[in-house]
Amino acid sequence: MKHFFLILVFIGFQFGWAQSANPVSWNTEVNKVSDTEIELITTATIEEGWHMYSQLIGDEGPEATQFTYETVESFQLNGTTKEDKGMMVHDSIFEAKIRAFKNTATFVQHISLKDKNLKEVVGEVVFMVCNNKRCLPPKKETLKFTLTEKSQAAAATTAQDSTKEQEQKGLFTIFIIAFLSGFAALLTPCVFPMIPMTVSFFTKQSKTRAKGIRNAVLYGFFIVVIYVFLGAVVTWLFGASALNALSTNVWFNLIFFIILVVFAVSFLGAFEIVLPYSWANKVDRQADRGGIIGIFFMALALAIVSFSCTGPIVGTLLVEAASKGGIAPFVGMLGFSLALALPFALFAAFPGWLNSMPKSGGWLNTVKVFLGFLELALAFKFLSNADLVLQLHILQREVFLAIWIAIFGTLAFYLFGKIKLPHDSPETHISVGRLSMGLLVLAFTIYLIPGLWGARLQLISGFPPAMHYSESPYGVGYTKTGGGESVSTEIPEGAHLGPNDIIAFTDYEDGLAYAKKVKKPVLIDFTGYACVNCRKMEERVWSDPSVLSVLKSDIVLISLYVDDKRELPEGEEVVSEITGKKLKYIGQKWSEFQTLRYKANAQPFYVLMDLNEENLNAPVGYTPDIEEYLAWLKDGIGNFKK
């Protein structure tokens, strides 16, 4: 239908439609973005009464604007040509609302130079214009960008230095960096809850020390296999954003919630997870196969939770390795997974002593019950992730904390011997160790209670939903906090009050336009609703008065949620440059934006840039040190004021 209409337009033009001499004039310029990048800027000036169509319109209707650049070895394109936001106009010719430009339009293409002798870049633009009465057939214009000696020499020299550095950074170096990153991942808050699950699994499976060691080795092996394939292969097939998709996917979180609840109830003694008795003989003959399946499942659980909570390490490492091509992603993930697997395998190699205790060791069942309560508490974190991603506001902060208080309070009563479960042995007294653990659990339970009235609970920040995701964001009985800087009563269009009452935009173009209006630098916050370390930054670092003052008064905050499941508005759907598939959700758009422009896919990820979208300093990720983060902010703002 589209091509048929364009043919009619062309025929009508040939048979005497009056043509404006040239409704659109084109101008090109070159801008140095950094020492490694050049901006090719194309500006279209459109005559009054005419409009030109966006690059982002669908297949039905007029011809979309298209840019192409001659392919040479002297430079490489970085992403696609970006355009102004434009506007939705009612097109009387096509009888539809279509994204178009009036008066002026600006298009920007980033390139990386490889040849210091490159003097000119040549491109072409195909475009179509209409007014209220007629359309002109699509037209092609040649674009020439002359590189200044200063910008091209600096960029080319830096590019050559960078190339040499990359060549020197071989596979062995990648492996070492990945190996150290794996050890760093062990320090993330979501890995440690997996350790009790590992102990509980091998407690049930390992009857002897030898079998425990064998299972532990298999467990470590499966961790390596899963990370290499789930990381490198998934990235190769679906793009780096798939890593976040696994941890923020609603179905994945719901499935793991159900699985952990089933395991928890089993450990509490409600039932045993066993194969049907009719399979008993087969299980005896194929015991090794059954054990491997169970071990593989536990390794898979660790892999998924690790992707959810160690994104700043895994995502950055994987994107960097994938950008090198070849076997680099496999080598990187091999190094990372080996470092992650070794401590788990060594720890899991010695659970057999729990099952080797004398028959009077009824405390072994106490350990299993304790682990069951922990698994039950952890299960609700997965359910909370699903609720956060969908923004259903069912499992808000108060509800989540109430569930945890009930779970840990019940655990404390159990440890004090006030509650008996099916497999508990009769006891006339409790041990000092059990009493001590009961007191610790009780203290933790009491610590959680003020959270129902608005306490921040920094010891567990990142696990419960954020303060603003609650029934009473400012605490029970309050409508506004009194700390920090005062918040303007006038919220700009397109903005909202974000964490700690900071005015935040969730659309890049809206935020950038406001920053240009108020002449302030931009802080891009790549974040996620289910991102643990993002919440830790907001609750521990951003809430500090010195940091909060800067965030409220000296910058414009743009928070881009990479797990936002809202569908892209009609007319804004684009095809992924990474996967070739159509992007459906807003979060996918921001994830791809982060990956293509900043070569990173980890959250949180912070970028300070000026009004020309040039970085003011090097971007940073998770930075829990308040002084370090504040110094980074002041450094970027200082560069903006120069």
Disulfide bonds with the S-S distance in Angstrom:
Cys130-Cys135 1.94
Cys190-Cys309 2.03
Cys531-Cys534 2.20
